Amino acid sequence: MNKIFKILMPVLALLSITTTAFAQEGGGLDATINQGFAAATGWFVNFIFAPFPGTSFPWIVMWLVIAASVFTLYFAFIQFRLFGHAISLVKGDYSDPNDAGEVSHFQALATALSGTVGLGNIAGVAVAIGIGGPGATFWMILAGLLGMASKFTECTLGVKYRNEYEDGTVSGGPMYYISKGFTERGLPGGKFLAVLFAVFCILGALGGGNMFQANQAHAQIAGILGDYPGWITGLIFAGVVFAVIVGGIKSIANVTEKVVPFMGILYVAAALVILIMNAGQIGWAFGQIFEGAFTGLGVAGGLVGALIQGFKRAAFSNEAGVGSAAIAHSAVRTKEPVTEGVVSLLEPFIDTVVICTMTALVIIITGQLTINPETGNYIVEGGSIVTATGASGVALTSAAFASAFDWFPYVLAIAVILFAFSTMLSWSYYGLKAWTFLFGEGKGAELTFKIIFCIFVIIGAAASLGPVIDFSDAAIFAMAVVNITGLYFLMPIVKRELNSYLSRLKSGEIKKFSGQENKSAAE
């Protein structure tokens, strides 16, 4: 441990001095990096988020939604058929303490959720409703329900094709199941796609999963404490993140299994209190959601606008089909790949169907969206709905909660910081596994990536490198292009695994473990 800190601290100290110098120069270097990076990578960002001709619908969102629909039909609505069984698995009813793996079903779920539950649920929903109206919520829920099938498919493969090592550690994810699965089926191009996915995953982990989170966390803290240099926030976050990730997935899981439920319960509880206080308006709010989903309720873009915003925010929020969650779920303690696929389908449900919907209801019920009393339609200016306070994004969600609790913006700030922290932990693991896939397993390779990751925490908090963040976001969705391509070729293998598991479950070959065995498994 001393060796690690001897390596890390001089690097962090040098970086803090450098970022301070940049700040004193008025961000000149920041601007230069922005311009140069935008010129070099703008074509890639524009391609990934390009809309279909004549529309504002990004093709990458349709790519994710179509895949989710295909998997839903192919596996005969697996997300509904096995929802109850997923709950049993998370509770540990079928957990064997002797199975290979590093974490429990619940820990794997919490780790993966910590990578998706975050600003998309708080700010993203507000953006969707602000542009697409309440109807966007309906399409967001639908996309979340469909996405459950995508998560099932990729996480089943993640466990089936993972590498298990003698020391008990495992490595898995799309880079492993694409390369191994394609070889098993005699298909060409598996290795190339796996390497491509790993490269995109590293870029996404350092940017959207790290720098963006650190940047937003600093903005929230500075909003409460007043403006101060971002590198200070970065140093603190880097130190805490490093202290957790140096212990590997078990350490990450131990933190996320506590942080994720805490912040989720905190946020949902506040939303529930507001909904209970305004119980008489809940029916009206759902009426707005359903009517807006099919008519647009006078919102700019109408039905199509609501649909686009709902699908877009769901895709950006739950990451179903991106392949990132399969990396976390691969570390689960099980010998049945299907069990983790079933557990993972709970992610989009919790992330999008529950948390995003509650955010939407709070915004609608608290009257944040202004309505023209004469026409009954929402007042639209500049392509978005005029809000009661003029706020948008995370500020709109904050204003909605503050209308009931004047102290809630402080709680929301804490939630955003925790969301950012837990997201960084999860993406550090995703990036690490992609890194070791490319450069080999070993303590040296792992330590190198962890140090690089922590350096990027400081850069993210200290600078506003817009094009760098845009590029890394594009890289995350480029992961989906590679991953879903692989899933289409490998889904027959998942169906074979599913049929085998269900037949053994029905025959009684797969049994629940007794209370004492469950206790051992949890420990």
N, C-alpha and C positions, 0 to 999 in steps of 0.2 A: 504493500500500500504506500509506503514511504517513497518507493521508486516512482510510482505513478504520479504522486503529487510533485515530486522533484521535476518530472518531465512537464507536467501540466502547468504549474504555477508561473514559470518564466514566460511561457507562451501567452498565458492570460494577462500577465503584467504588461508585456510588450504590446499586446493588442489594446489594452485599456489606455495606454499612453498614446497609441496611434489614433484611436477613435476620438480621444479628447482633442488631439491636434486637428483632426478633421473637423470637429465641431467648432473649434476656434477659428478655422479658416472659412467658416460659413458654409460648409458642405460642398466646397468646390470639387473635391475628389468624388463625392457622392454623385454630383451632377454629371461629371465626366464618365463615371461608371455607368450611370443610367443611360446616357446617350450611346455609348459604345456598345453596351449589352443589348439595348433595344434594336440597334441597327443590325447586330449579328443574329439575334434570335427572334426578331419580330415576325418573320415569315412562319416560324414553327408555331408560335402562339396564335397567330391569325388562322393558321390551318386547323389546329385542334378545336378552336372555338368558332370556326366559320359557320354561318347559318346556311340553311338551304336557300337556294336562289329565290328571291322574292318574299322571304319570310325573315323572322328574327329568331327562328328555332335552330339552335346549334345542332349540327349533325351528331356530335358526340353524345348528346343527351338522348337522341333517338336511338343511337347505337346501344346504349344501356337499357332503355325501355323495351326495345324489341327483344333483346337477349333475355331480359327478365320475363317477358311474356312467353317466349319460346320455352324456357325452363319450367315455367308454371304449368304449361300445357303438357310438356314432355313427361314431367313427374306427377301428373294428375293432381295438381293443386296440393302439393306436399306440405305447403306452409299452413294449410288448414287441417289436413288429415293428421299431422303429427305434432300439432301445437301443444297438446296436453302432454305428450311423451317428452317434448323438449323441456317442459317444466320439471318433470320427474328426473330427467338427466341432470339438470342444473342443481337440483336438490341433493344429488349424489346417490339416488336410489339404485343406480346400476354401476356405481364406481367400484372398480377392483383396485385395491392399493398396490397390487403386484404388477399392474400393467406398466408398459414402458411410457415414458413421458416425464415432464417436469412440473406441470401445474394441473389443478383440478378443472373440471368443466366450468365452474363458476369463475375461477380466476382467469381462464382463457377468454370467457365472455366479457368479463370486466376490462381486461386489457384491450380487447378489440373495440369495445364500446368507448373506451377512453380516447381512442383514435378518431372516433366519428362524432360522439356527442360533444358539442362545443359551439363555436360561434355560428355555425350553420343553423343550429336550433334557436339561437337568440336573435342574431342579426339577419340571417338568411330568410327566415320566415317573415320578418317584418318587411324585407325588401320585396318578397313575393307578393304579399298582400297589398303593399303600397302601390305596386304596378298592376298586378292582375286582379286585385280585389279579393273579397272573401272566397270567391269561387276557386281561387288558386289552391286553397286548402284541400278541397275535394280531390283534385288531381295529384296533389302532393301525397295524400293518404293512399290513393290508388297505386302510385308509383312505389311507395314504401311497401305495400302488400305484395306487389309483383317482385320487388327486389329481394324479398325473403327467399325466393326460389334460387336467385343467383347466388346468394350467400351459401345456401345449402350445397349447391353444386361445387363451388370453389373450395369450400372448407372440408368437404368430404375428400376431395382429391388431395388437399393439403396434408391430411393425416395419412392417407394411403401411400403416398410417394415420398414421405419425409425420410431424412437420413437419421438413423439412431446410432449414437456413439457409445463406446464402452463406459465412459464416465457418466452416462445417464442423460446427457444433453441431446437435444435434437435440433435439426434444421429442416425447415420446410417452406412451402409457398409455391407460387406459380412457376418460378424458375426451376424448381425441382420436378413438379408434376408435368410441366410441359416437356422438359427434356426426357424424363423417364417414360412418360405416357406415350409420347410420339414414337419413341424407340420400341416400346412394347407392341404398339399397333403397326409398326413397320412404316411409319410416316416420315417423310423428310422434313428438315427445317426446324426440328425441335430445339436443337442446341442454339441456333441463331436467335430464335424467338425468346429463349430463356435468358440469353445474355442481354438482349435488347430490353426485356422487362427489368432485369436487375439494374441496368444503367438508369432507366427512367425512375425506378424506385429510389435509388440513391439521390438523384436530383430532387425528387419530390420530397424525400425525407429531410433534406437539408434546407429546402425552401418552404413549401407550404406546411410541412409538418414540424418546422423548427423556427425559421426566421420570421415568418408571418405571425406565428403564435407569440414569440417573444416581443415582436413589435406591438401587437395588440395589447398584450399584458402591460407593457410599459405605458401605453396610452391610457389605459384604465387607471393605473396607479398614479400617473402624473395628473390625471383629472381630479383625483382626490387630494393628493399631497401638494400639488403645484408642479410647475415645470422644473425638471432637473435633467442632467445628462443621462441618456439612455444606457450608456455603457455600465452605469452603476447597477441598474436593474439586470442588465445582461450578465454581469459578474456574479450577482447573487443567484440568479436562475441557473447559470452554468455550473456553479458550485453544487447546488442542490441536485440538479439533474445528474451530474457526474457521480455524486455520492450514491444515487439510486441505480443508475445504469451499469456502474462498475460491477454490480452483483449479478448481472445477467437477468434472464427472464423471470427467475424466481423472485428476485428482489423487486423487479418492475411489477410483477403480479401481486406481490404482497402489498405494494403501495396502491395500485389501481383498484384492488378489490375493496379498499377502504375509501379512497377518494371518490371513485365513480358513484357508488351508492349514496355517499354523503351529499355530493353536489346535486345528484339527480333528485334525491328526496327533498333537499332544501328548495330546489327550483320548483318541483312539482307541487310541494306542499303550499308554497306561496300562491301558485296559480290556482290550486284547489280552494284556498281561502277566498280568493277574489271571485271565483265561480260560484261558491256557496253564497257569498254576500249578494251576488247578482243572479241567483238561481232562476228568477222569473224571466230573465232575458236569454237563458241558454237555448231554449226552443227557437226563439227569434234568430239567434246567432247561427244555429244550424240551418235554419231556413235561408239565411243570407248565403251560407256556404253552398247549399245544394242549388238554389236558384242561380247564384252567380256562376256555378260550374257549367251550366247549360245555356245561360242567356248572357252572361257577362255583366248584368246589372248596370248597364250604362258605362262600364269602365272602358278606358281606351284599349282597343284591341278586342273587346268583347270576349266571346267564348274562347277564341284562339289565344288571346292574350292571357286569360286565366289558365288555360291548359299548359301553355309554354312555361309560364312562371312556376306553376305547381310541379311539373315534371323536372324542370331545371333545378329548383331548390332541393327537391328530394334526392336527385342524383348527386348533387354536391354535398348533401348532408350525410347520407348513410353509406356512400361509396360502394354500394352493392355492384359487383362486377369488376371493380377496380383491381381486386386481388390482394389488397393489403391485409385484410382480416385473415385470409388463409394462412399468412405467415404466423400470426399470433396463435391461431387455433391449432396449428401444427404441433405446438409444444404440449398439447393436452395429454393427460395420463389416461390412455385407452388403447385397446387393441382392435376396436371396432371403428373404422373411419366414419361410418354413417352416423354414429352417435354425435360426433362433433359437428357434422353437417347439420344435424337436426337442432343442436343447441344454437348454432350460429344464426339460424333463421329468426331467432328472437331479436337479433340486433336491429334490423330495419323497423321491426314492430315497436321496440322501445324508443329508438331514436326518432323515427319519423311519425309513426301512427300515434304514439302517446305524447312525447315531449313537444314535437312540432305542432301538433293539433292543439295542445293546451296553450301554447304561446299564441297561436292564431286566435283562439277563443277569447283570451284575455284582451288582446288588441281590439277585437271587434266589440266585445261587451262593454269595455270602458270608454267607448265612443271616441277613439282616436282618429277614426276615418270620418271626415266631414261629409254630411249629406245635404243636398239641396232640398229644403222643405217643400218647395213648389213641385219639383219633378220626382222627388224620391230617389234620385240617382246620386251617386257619389260625385263630388266636385273634383274634376280632373284638370290639372295644369301641368304643362310640360311633360305629358306622358305618364304622370303618376298622380295618385290621389292626394289631395291636400289634407294634411293631418292637423289635429287640434293644436298641437304645439309647434308645428313646422318641422318636427323631427323625422328622421328616417333611420333605417338600419337598427343598430343596437340601441341608439338613443330613443327610437320609437318604442321599442320593447320596454326600456327603462321608464319612459314616461307613462306607459300603460300601467305598469306595476306601481309606480309612484302615485298614481291617482288614488290608489287604495292605501298604500303605505308610504309616507313621505321619506321613510328611511330606507326603502328598498333599493334605490340606486347604489347604496353602499354594499348591500348584500349582493346585488348583481355584479358589482365590480369584483367582489371576492369570488363569485361563481365563475366569472370570465377568466380570472387569474388561475383558478383551479382547473378549468377546462383547458386553458392553454398549457399548463404544466403537465396534465395527464396526457394531452395530445402529443407533447414533445417526448414523453416517456415511451409511448407506443411507437411513434415513428422512428425513434432512435433504434428500437428493436427491428423494425421493418428494414430500415437502411442498413443496419449491421448484418442482417442475414443476406441481403443482396450483396453487400461488400464481401462477405466471406465466401459467397458463391463464386464471385469473380476472382478473388485473390487468395482463397484457401482458408481453411479453418486454422485456428491457433491463437494463443494469447496475444502475440505481437500484432497480428492483423486486427484483432478485436480492439485492442487498446488504441491503435492508430485511428480507427474510425471514431471511437468514442471521444477522443481528444478533438478531432476535426469537428465532430457534431457540436461539442461544447463551445468551440471557437465561433461557430456559426450562430449559436445562441446570442453571443455578445454582439456580433455584427448585426443580427436582426433587430435587436433592441436599440442599437445605437444609430442605425441608418435607415433611411426610407428608400430602399433600392426597389422602386416600383417594378421596373422591367424584370429584375431578378425574381421577384415574387410571382409575376405573371408567367414567367417561363417555368418556374417550378410547379405552379398550379397546372399548367399545360402538361408537364411531365407526368403528374399524377393521373390525369385522364388519358394520356398516351399509354399508361400502364393498362388501362381498360381495353384499349384497342388490341394489344397483344394478348392479354389474359382471356378475353371473350373469344378471340379467334381460337385459342387453345381449348377452351371449354366446349365449343361446338364439336370439335373432333373427339373430345374425351368423355362427353356426357353418356355415351353407351356404357362405359366402364362404371360410371356412377350408378346407372340404372341397375346394372348387374349386382353391384354391391348392395344397393337398396333392397332389391328383391330377396337376396340371400339373408340380409339382416331381418327383414320383416317376417320371413318364413320361420326363422329360428326363434324370433320373439314370440310368434304365434304358437309354435310347438312347445314352448316352455324351456327350450335349450338355453336361451338367454334369460337369466333369473335376476330378481332383485336381491341385493345383499342385505344381510341382517343389520340391525342397529349397531352392533359392535363393529362389524366390518365397515359400515359406513363411517363410523367415527374414526376408525383407523385411516380410511381413505382421505377424509377431510384433513387429518393431521399430516 
